Amino acid sequence: MRSSELRVLRWQDVNLKRGEINVNQRADRYKEIGPTKSEAGVRTIPVPPLVVKALKKHQLKQTNKTGLVFANPEGEPRSHTNIINKGLIPAMIRGGVVIDAGKDEDGNPIQKAKYTGLHALRHFYASWLINRKEDGGLGLPAKMVQLRLGHASIVMTMDVYGHLFPRTDDGTELAQAASILLS
């Protein structure tokens, strides 16, 4: 999901039994709620059991009753900056997804989050959808990746993620094809 979609995700759009999220709105940087970026942004995305479990836990602990999954203490959509500074960056540091940023005055290493934008998670998700099953991915075709990401055009998907799709023109395959043709 895009950050703008995640920030206004409502519990009514989360089906924990089926493991699905329905995306149908977004919030701009001023927290104004409106339609998705494009018609293609309206979509249903499958959610793996690990995420379903985390959402159930989150729902039980949640104190706001606004209907938003990730509301701020006032019950409004969280700001993009808040999610990055209080969620993404600490999670990356805890998970060891860091870069060395020199040493402090006592000579101890300083580590910073390797990525500072939520879009990095979207790119990770796209690469997982695309990568071959034998490499730990799902091996989905480009059209399915387009639908999951909510791109209005397959051209957008291929322009941004085309380099991740497995190549089928390596020398081994060409040699095999030549051998078959020339036999």
Secondary structure, 3 states (H helix, E strand, C coil): CCHHHHCCCEHHHEECCCCEEEECCEECCCCCEECCCCHHHCEEEECCHHHHHHHHHHHHHCCCCCCECCECCCCCECCHHHHHHHHHHHHHHHHCCEEEEEECCCCCEEEEECCCCCHHHHHHHHHHHHCCHHHCCCCCCHHHHHHHHCCCCHHHHHHHHHHHCCCCCCHHHHHHHHHHHHC
